[in-house]
Amino acid sequence: MRTVLLSKSDELYLEKCAQEHSFSYGIIVGHQADLTKSIVVHLARNSEEDADLEDLTDVRLSIRDINSHALASQWLSASKMCPGSFDVIGIFIASVRPEMANEQSEEFRNAKKLFSDVYDVLLKSNSSFGVYTTDMAQTDYVFLSYSLADKSLLCKNYTYGNGGTFSSMDYRFVEKPFEWIQLECNYDLDDVIPIVDTTRRINIEEQFQNIIVTIRKYLIASEVFLQNEMVEDTMDLQSYIKKKKLKDDKLKETATNATAAAASSPTAAAASTLHLLSPIDNSNGCVIRASIVMPVKCQLNNPNDIKVREFSGTLRMSGMIFSRIYCNSRNSLADVKRFLRDDVLRSLITRIQVYCDGLTDPHVTNEAVYISEPPRRVFFSIPAECGNCLPCSSVQFSEYLFRGEAPTVAVAQAKQVLDIELDPEAIDLDAEALPDDGNFNHFHADRDAVGDDSRRMSSSMPKRELSRSLYMIGIAVALLVLLASVALHYTMAG
């Protein structure tokens, strides 16, 4: 039987939702600790219909009144914010009425239809929903229904398919805050993908989908290193950390007992701490650095495999995706590797979706040089309520900002989707730097050499020289108008 673990802060949040709104619903963000155990990371109430219901405080709302499209929209938005190790794992209901937590009631039967409707909307509205670096499709979800009347909680496992079914599921409130181990990785994009579309007008969105397919293929074939070392998939994260710590302790002991010259060398002391890991001993945790190593993309040792073809154009990807995930000590290293790959792929898909949503015309001609600047990734912490316990490590979610957008955009999105209050100053903007316009200057130099300026398409990046020229022309025109007005005034006065 599957088990879901909740913290005491989750129980307080369910109680708060029932007290303040009488009837609330929302999404559950969770983490798969192992095959039989899930951890609730965050509960987020859906507030999309608050304005419509502010004058209906006396109306007895039920599960039938829940807008499946509003819930599906929140589900999709939250999944884009989650790190690769987390995902939306279900739906919760909080109400003052006792029948909400009774599986024999009519409300419980309506919950099955709600789940089915939401999942159908998710599949129809987003082609990238459920796209991961593995073929393990998620079909089991969590349903929580809390009743303030008797402070009871109903927990069920929902399986999608054939109208959906509910099955038994255990739950447990954990007194001690959950501990998370943080892993970080930089994934460099430096690839060229051919455009096989032979039409003159090319659809940008379709070509971006080809990027997703290609990068997913690369990630599946990649290998993940931790601290620049190969690791066994079967080992769990806690065992790896303990083994690594013992190895580092031996390195430090060896450095201490070395000769006087070696012992006094700062280089030896620094080298011994390069791989120091102590998240088990330190509640704040240390960051484990990971690296995704790509396979050789072209088999140069077999000339028969090399083919020369002519294409309508190429897509060049240049930049870096910063990945930051949080894992449980019970996760296997195979899961850790999968989470890192999923986080990179999810971040890429989200950037492309956000960018394409802002396009007025997704078509360009195949003669044009089109430069796109997708949004960069910023991070924010989920407030952790630890009560009187020791400070616990908070996890971070992410949002995507275009050049020139203020952190207040991420604050507003976090409030709407995740129901959390953030300070704009607390948004981490330094994980990914803004792209340098000079990275693509050689494209323009090549076009100048062949005299194709007339066919060049405007870049999505700002042109400082053009802006300065327009500014000077505007000032000159204004001065001419002023001089003409003064001359006309004196002519008429004379």
N, C-alpha and C positions, 0 to 999 in steps of 0.2 A: 504494500500500500504506500502510495506517495505521501510525503509529509511536507508541510509548508511551515517555515519558522517565521514568527513575527516578533518584533520588539515591543516593549511596553509603550514606547512612543506611538506605535501604530494603533494600539488599543485606545490611547488617549485621542488620537486623531479621528478615529471612527466615532468615538463618543462626542467629540466636538462637532463633527459634521451633523450628527443626528440632533444635537441640542440646538444648534444655531439655524438649521434649515429644515428640520422635521423630516425631510426626505432628501437624500443626496446620493449621488452615484459618481463613479469615476474609474480610473484605471489603476492597475497594480504593476509597478515596475519591480522586477525581481532578478535573481541570479540563480542559475542551476548549479548547486554545490556538487551534486552527483546524480546518478540516474534516478534516485528515489527521493531526493531532498531538494527543495527550493527555498530560497531566502527572500523575504520581502524587503526590498531596498527602500521603496518610497511609495506612498499612496498619494494620489492627486485627484482632488474633486473636480468634476466638470462644472465650469461656471458659464458656459456659453449661453444658457437660457435664463440666467439670473434676472436680466432686465425684463424679460417677458413674464416672469413669475413673481415680480416684486409686489404686485397687487393681489396675488392669489395665495396669501399666507394661510387662509382658512380652508383651502382646497386639499382634499386627501389625495395626494399624488401616489401613483403606484408604478410598478415596473412597466406596465403597458404605456405609460405616458413618457417613457424615456425615448428621446430622439436617437435612433441608431446611427444616423448620419453624423450628429454632433459627437457622439461617443467614438465613432470610427475616425473622425477628423482629429480628435485629441490623441487617439491611439497612434496614428501615423506621425503626428508632430512630436510626440514624446519619444517614439522609437528612433527618430532622427537625432534626438539629443542624447540618447543613452550611449555610453561606451560599449565596445563590442562584447564585453562580458556580461552586460545587462540587457534586458529586453522587457517589453510589455508582456506580462504573463497572464493577465486576466482582468476581471471586472469586480468592483465591490459596490455594495449597496449599504447605506446606513439610514435607519429610520427609527422613529419613536414607537412604531407599532410592533407588537409581538409576533404577528404572523409572518413578518419578513424573515425570521430565522427558523421557520417551521417548514420542513420539507414536505409536509402533507397539505400545505395550503395552496390556494390557487396562484399566489404570487410566485411560488417556487416553480410551478409549471410554466409560467410566463417567462421566467428567466432563461429557460432553454431556447425559446423562440428569439429572445433578445440576443443571446450569444450567436445564434445562427444568422440573424439579420446583420449584426455588426461584422461578422466574418465575411459574409457575402459582399458587403459594401467595401471592405478592405481589398478583397480580391479583384473587384471590378474597377475600383477607383485608382489603383496604383499597380502598374505592371512590375515594379521592383519590390513589392511587398513579399517578404519571405525569401529574398535572394541572399544567400550566404555563400561562403567559400566551400561548403560541403553540401551534399544532397540530403542532409538530415532535415526534413521538413517538420516544423513544430505543429503538432496536432492536438496536444493536451494543454489545457489552460486551467486557471484557478478561478473559482467563483466564491466570493466571500459576501455574506449577508449578515449585518449586525443589527440587533434590536436593542434600543436603549431601554425599553420597558423592563426587560429582565436581564439586560446586559449579557445576552447570549450571542454566540457567533456560529453561523452555519458555514461550513467549508466543504466544497465539492470539487471534484475533478471533472472538467468538461472535455469531451473528445469530439472533434468536428468530423462530420461525415454522416450521411444517411439521416439528416435531420438533427444530428447531435445527440449525445447521451451524457448523463451525469453518473458518476461513480463515486464510491466512498473515498474520502481523503482526510488524513489526520492533520491536525494543526497544533502548534505549541508556541506559547509566549515565552521568550527568553529574557531573563533578567539582565544578563551581562550583554553589553553592546557588542555588535559584530565587529570583528577585526578584519581589515582588508589589506591585502598586499598589492602595492602599486607597481605596475610595469609600464615602461615607456619605450617608444620606438620611433625612429624617423624612417619613412619610406620615400625614397627619391624616385621621382618620375622623370625619365629621360628616354622616351620611346617615340618612334615614328610608326604610324599606322596608315596603310594605304586607303584611299577613298575609291571604292570599286563602283560607285554610282556613276553611270555614263551620261546622265542628264546634265543639262547646262545649269539648271538651278538645283542646288544641293540643300537638303534639309539638315540643318545643324543638329536638331534634336536626335534625329536618326543616327547621325555620325557619332554623337556623344554616347548613344547606346552601344555602339561598336567599341568605344573605349572601355565601357564597363565590362563587356564580354571579354575583351582582351586582357584587361588587368585581372579579372577574376581567374582566367586561365593561368596567368603568370603566378598569382598567389597560391593557387592549388598546387602548382609544381614547385613552389619555393620551399626552403628549409629555414626554420627559425632557430637562432642561436640565443642563448641567455648568457650574459656577461662574456660574450665572445667564445663560448664553448658549446659544443654539441651536447645535448642532454637526451636522456632516455624518455620516450613517451610514457612508459608505464609507471614511472616514478611520480609520486604526488609532490605538490609544491612545498609542503612542510618538510618532507624528507630531503628534498633538494636543498632547501635553505640550511637545514642542520648540517648536511654533508659539506656544503660550501663554507659554512662558518668554521667547521673543524679544520678544513683545509687552510683557510685563512689564518686561523690560530697557529697552525703548524708553521706557516710561512713567517708569521711574526716572531714565533719562538726561535726559528732558525736564524732570522735576521738579528735577534737579540744576542744569540750565542755565537755569532760569527766573529771574525777577527776584529780588532779594534778599528782598523781603517774602514772596514765594511760597515761596522756598527755605527760609526759616526757619519756615514754617508747619508744625506737627506734623500737621495734617490732610492736607496733600499727601503727606507721607511715608507716612502710614498708608494712604492710598488706593492708593498705588503697590504696596503689598505685599498687598493684599486677595486677589489672584489669583496669588500667587507659587507656582509648582510646581517642585519639583526632585527627584522620586523617581528620576530616572535617575542623578543625581549623588550622591544620598544613599541609602545602603543601607537606612536605616530608613524612608525614603519619607515623603512628605507626603500628607495626606488631601485628596482631591478631593471637594468638596461637590456633591451632585446634588439636584435637585428634580423631583418628578413633578407636572406640571401637568395638571389634569383639564379636559376639554372642558365647554362649557355643557350642563347636563343637561336644560334645558327651553327649547324654542324659543319664547321669549316674543314674537318678532316675527311669528308666525303663529298667531293666535287659534284657527284651525280645528283645530290639533293638540292643543289643551288639552281634556281630558275630565275630568269629575267622576264619581267612582265611590265607592261605599260599601264599606268593608272591615270585617273582624271585629276588626282591631287593627293595630298598627304595631310595627316593630322600629326602635329608634333606636340607632345606633352612635356612640359618642363616645370619643375617645381618640387615641393616637398610636402608630404602629408605627415603631420605629427599625430602619433597615436598614444593614448594614455588609458589604460584599463585597470580594473580592480578585481582581484581574484580572492577566493577563499583558500585557506591552507589545505583543504581537502581536494582541491582540483588537481587532476592529473596534469602532467606537463603537456600531454596531447591536447587537453582542453585549453590550456594556456596558449599554445600555439594557434589553435583554432580561433580563440577570442581575439588575438592580435590581428590575424588575417581578416576576420570579420569586421573589426573596427576600421581597418584601412579601407576595405571595400564599402562599408556603410558610409564612411566620411566622404568618399569619392562620389557615391550615388547621391548623397544629400546635396553636395555642392552643385552637381549637374542639375538636379531637380530645381533647386533654388534659382540657379542662373537661368534655366530655360523658362521658368515661370515669369521672368521679367522681360522676355523677348517679345517685341511687338511683331516682328516678322522673322520666322525661323528659317527663311530661305536666303541663300547667297549664291552668286554665280561662281562657277568653278574657276574663273580667271582671277578672282579676288584673293587678296591676302587678308584673312580675317583673324584678328587677335582677340581672344576672350580672356577675361580675368574673373574666374569664379570667386566666390567669397572665401575668406580665410576663417579658420577655426579658432574660437575663443572658449575659455573654460570658466566655470563657476562652481562653487562648492554648494552641496546640499546641506542646509543647517542640520547639525547633529545634536539631538537632545539626549544627553547622557545622565541627566539627573545629578545625583551626588557621587556618581562613579568617577573614576579617573578620566581625564580627557580622552575621547575616542577619536579615531581617525575618520574624517568625513570624506565622502566620495565626491567626485566632480562629474558634472554633465557638461555638455558643450552646445554652443550656438554658432551661427555663421554670419559674419558681417562683411558687407562690401566695403570697398575703399570709400572713406568719408563718412560711413555710418557710425553713430555714437554708441557707446555701451548701453545707453538707455533702451536701445532696441532689444538687446538681449534680456534686459531686466523686465521689460513688458512681456516678452515672449515667455519667460520663465514663470511669471505670475499667471498668465493666461493658461498655459499648458500644464505646468507642474504645481501650481498653487503655492508658490513660495515667494517671499519678499527678499529682494536682493538690493545691496548697495552698489551703484554703478562703479564705485572705486574698487569693489572686490572682484570685478571681472578681470580675469587673467588674459591680457591682450598680447603677451610676449611669446606665447608658445610658437606661433607662426608669424614670420615677418611679412611685410607687404612685398609683393614682387617688384623686382627692378625692371623699369621700362627698357633699360639697355640690353636686356637678354634677347630682345627680338629686333634689335637695330640692324643686324646683318640681313634680315629679310628685306628691309627697305633699301639697304645698300645694293643688294642684288637687283632689285627692281629698277633702281636708278641707272644701273649699268646697262640695262637693256631698253631703257626708255619706256617703261610701262607705268609711269606715274598716273596716267589717266584711268587706269583700270584698278588702281589700288583702293581698297575699301577702308573706311575709317576704323581705327582701332577703338576698343572699348576703354583704353587707357587715356588719360588726359594729355593733351599736347601743350606743353608750357610755352614753346616758342610761338605757336599759333595764337594762343590766348594773349601773349604780350603784344603781338602785332595788331590784333584786333583792338586791344586797349589803346594803343598809340593812335591808331586810325580814328577811333572814336573821339579822342581828345582833339585831334587836328580838325575834324569836322565841326566839333563844338566851337572851337576858336574861330573858324571861318564864319560860322553862323553869327557869332557875337560881333565880329568886325563888320559883317554886312549890315547887321542891325544898327550899329553905331553910325555907319556911313549914311544909311537911309534916313536915320533920324536927323542928322545935321543937314542933309540935302533938303528935306522937307521943311526944316526950320528956317533955312536960308531963303 
